[in-house]
Amino acid sequence: MDKKAFFLIFENKGYRILYANFKEDNTNKESEKERNIEFEYNEYISYSMNKIDMEDKSKDLAYEITEKIRNAESKLKCDCKKITVVAQDSNLIIKEIDILKDYKKKDIENIIEIEMEEFLNLNPEYYIKNYEKIDSEEDFLKVRVVLFPRFYVDIVEKIEKLKGCRCDGIYMNYQITQSILLGSINNFDRIFAAIEFREEDYILSVIENNRVKNSMVIDNKNVDESLIDYLNDGGKV
């Protein structure tokens, strides 16, 4: 049975509304079902996603996105009751830090706030902070820290109220990359890079030991031959 779904994707200089049709191929009875994705609607809207501006503009943007979703519904002749949100822009920060193994939860949270205030110049109140332990070595523990801007949650909650739909999840770019790419590459112990090209920027993800070690959004104007040469020299492309 085919499944259809709406997606709202926040990019670096705008947002995208997708309506995807996940089709299952049942023609080969002896093999596993194959799933193909057909995008029946794909609209990109330019918008300044600067985190300073967004604190004041979240209400206006929520209204705008709601109207875009209604336009999509009208063209597709369907009703958006549920939407999946993906954040793929530079406001999302992913960082790996090394800490002592015997650190408690409160110690880790304090270290994260110090990193935010002193090294990243960020106000912890404006971010939802999550972390996961990903590796250990002797007395140290490697932790992946994810800093997610609160204004995205605020926008999504406003859209739910305005549209009367439900958000079934907010995902981040590294989660999408890890799910799609590593689902087809098993036990890959090399370091390599995956690049997703978009209208005004691209996402560069570095994969090492079957996990996304780093993921960043880079503006197209910052792409030059030196970056490609660096990745080629390291055997990462």
C-alpha positions, 0 to 999 in steps of 0.5 A: 500500500502506498503512503503519502506524507507532507514534509516541511524542510527548513534550509539555510536561506528558506524553506521547502514544502514537499508532498511525497508518495512512498510507493512499494514495488511488489512485482518481484515476489521472491525479493524484499519489497522495494520502496520508491519515492515520488515527489508530487509537490515540491516548492522552495520559498526563499526566506531569511533564516537568521536566528536573530531575526527569527526570534521576532519573525516566527509568528509571521513565518508560521502564518506564511507557511500555513498559507503555503500548505493550504495552497499545496492542499488545493493543488493536490486536492488533499488534506494535510493532517500530519506533517514531518519537519526537518531542520537542515540549516546552519542554525542547528549546531552539532559538536563532539566533545571529550569528557571524563567518564565519571562525569555525571549528567549535571557535569555534562550539562554544565560543560555544554553551557560553558562551550555555548557561552564562551566558545560559540557565543550562544545564549543557552536559553534560546536552544534545546540541548541534547547529547548522546554518548557515542564512544569511549577510550580509557578515562574519556568519553566522546559525546555528541552535542546537538543544539536545536534552536527553540524558535523552530519548535515555536514555529511548528506549534503555531502551524499546528494551531493555525492549520489544525494539523499535527507534527509527527516529528522534528528531525535534523540533517545528520539524522536523515543522512545517517538513516538514508546513507548508512542504511545501504552501507554497512561496516564501512570503516573508512572516512568519507564525505557525502554532499547534498546539493540544494538551490542556495547551499549544500550539506557536507557530512563526514562519515566515520566508522558507520556514523555521521561525525560532522555535518555542516551547511555551506553557502554556495558562494563559499564553495571553491576548488580548495575545499574539493582538493582537500577532500580528494587528498584525504580520500573523502570524496 
